[in-house]
Amino acid sequence: MPDNLLKNPDISVTIAGIRFKNPVIAASGAFGYGREYAGLLDVGALGGVCTKGLTLEPKTGNSGMRLHETPSGLMNSIGLENPGIPAFIEKDLPYVQELQKQGLIVIANLSGSSVDEYAEGARLLDMCGVDMVELNISCPNVTSGGMAFGLDPETASYVARIVRKALHKPLIVKLSPNAPDITAVASACIAAGADALSLVNTFKAIAIDVENRKLVFDNVSAGLSGPAIRPIALRMVWELAESVAVPIIGLGGIACTNDALEFLLAGAKAVQVGTATFANPAAMLEIIGGIATYMEKKGIFCIEDLSIR
Ligand SMILES: Cc1cc2nc3c(=O)[nH]c(=O)nc-3n(C[C@H](O)[C@H](O)[C@H](O)COP(=O)(O)O)c2cc1C
């Protein structure tokens, strides 16, 4: 084997025809629209950025407590606060579009409270400069739409099909770990035209304020993320990697190189990092370097060869 290959493993990955220069993507909701992290890390060095969940109209989000820490986890009840797709395109997209010149892949995370809203949102995103769309049918923090679409294979495939029709760009469907049968939902979404899957979104959970004898969140439940969910997310990625043919993007509690490698070894083609970025904005860059070092050490030349499946 030529010596230079050992020193320079290829950490790029291609998902649905889109080349990522490395397999590490900022997860939706933990990275704003990219611009928010500009002074904290070299955003252009990431493989990709998923925007905060976008809806057609602006949303103010949920009332009351929005974030609550648990041992090894974070609960959130943001409720998809966002400026709406037209404002995103006008005000936020230009920043990340500049970074596309450095190879950054921009993924818009699309949400909606009705099928028509998803379709119209997809049409707008199709016409702007984002590279891919991640369909969020897995948000546990909104009362209409969101996760309600992602728990049942038939409903999930209905939304995915409508969005697929409205969109010419590659479509990732983001799955909910709260679905009774995540494999059935995944298969239905692939049949409806999903080019790739990302999993997992947050786990539905509750917290109670013992002193004040009341629920912590106005919305009753919230979404649990962070290291606490990682082994369960990993198990789901492992199981899906066996049963589906489309690329899988794995996430859930990834905070360091070893965590990311577990997902890549389980068969994910790329990873996303969410909660960890709040505590350590450099986490994703450390992981990118760490994956390359691991591959050099193990004599592995491309990301696909990491999988132990
Ligand atoms: C504060 C916060 C906001 C989030 N907002 C979104 C969102 O808008 N759309 C979405 O698909 N996922 C959203 N998520 C879920 C994350 O993208 C990710 O799926 C989940 O947190 C698990 O990954 P992690 O443990 O690395 O954070 C959010 C997560 C957090 C913590």
The ligand as a Tripos MOL2 file, in Angstrom:
@<TRIPOS>MOLECULE
LIG
   31    33     1     0     0
SMALL
NO_CHARGES

@<TRIPOS>ATOM
      1 C1        -32.3200   22.6600   21.7590 C.3       1 LIG1
      2 C2        -32.5910   21.6510   20.6990 C.ar      1 LIG1
      3 C3        -33.3590   21.9990   19.5860 C.ar      1 LIG1
      4 C4        -33.6190   21.0690   18.5810 C.ar      1 LIG1
      5 N1        -34.3360   21.4360   17.4810 N.ar      1 LIG1
      6 C5        -34.5110   20.5480   16.4590 C.ar      1 LIG1
      7 C6        -35.1770   20.9380   15.2600 C.ar      1 LIG1
      8 O1        -35.5820   22.0920   15.0830 O.2       1 LIG1
      9 N2        -35.3450   20.0080   14.2860 N.ar      1 LIG1
     10 C7        -34.8900   18.7040   14.4220 C.ar      1 LIG1
     11 O2        -35.0590   17.8880   13.5100 O.2       1 LIG1
     12 N3        -34.2330   18.3250   15.5480 N.ar      1 LIG1
     13 C8        -34.0460   19.2020   16.5480 C.ar      1 LIG1
     14 N4        -33.3740   18.8240   17.6830 N.ar      1 LIG1
     15 C9        -32.9100   17.4200   17.8060 C.3       1 LIG1
     16 C10       -31.4350   17.2590   17.4350 C.3       1 LIG1
     17 O3        -31.1880   17.6610   16.1060 O.3       1 LIG1
     18 C11       -30.9740   15.8110   17.6340 C.3       1 LIG1
     19 O4        -31.7500   14.9630   16.8050 O.3       1 LIG1
     20 C12       -31.1100   15.3260   19.0740 C.3       1 LIG1
     21 O5        -30.8490   16.3600   19.9870 O.3       1 LIG1
     22 C13       -30.1790   14.1490   19.3760 C.3       1 LIG1
     23 O6        -28.8260   14.4940   19.1230 O.3       1 LIG1
     24 P1        -27.8320   15.0520   20.2890 P.3       1 LIG1
     25 O7        -27.9620   14.1130   21.4510 O.co2     1 LIG1
     26 O8        -26.4760   15.0540   19.6410 O.co2     1 LIG1
     27 O9        -28.3160   16.4240   20.6180 O.co2     1 LIG1
     28 C14       -33.1110   19.7330   18.7100 C.ar      1 LIG1
     29 C15       -32.3310   19.3890   19.8290 C.ar      1 LIG1
     30 C16       -32.0620   20.3170   20.8130 C.ar      1 LIG1
     31 C17       -31.2210   19.9230   21.9900 C.3       1 LIG1
@<TRIPOS>BOND
     1     1     2 1
     2     2     3 ar
     3     2    30 ar
     4     3     4 ar
     5     4     5 ar
     6     4    28 ar
     7     5     6 ar
     8     6     7 ar
     9     6    13 1
    10     7     8 2
    11     7     9 ar
    12     9    10 ar
    13    10    11 2
    14    10    12 ar
    15    12    13 ar
    16    13    14 ar
    17    14    15 1
    18    14    28 ar
    19    15    16 1
    20    16    17 1
    21    16    18 1
    22    18    19 1
    23    18    20 1
    24    20    21 1
    25    20    22 1
    26    22    23 1
    27    23    24 1
    28    24    25 2
    29    24    26 1
    30    24    27 1
    31    28    29 ar
    32    29    30 ar
    33    30    31 1
@<TRIPOS>SUBSTRUCTURE
     1 LIG1         1 GROUP 0 **** ****
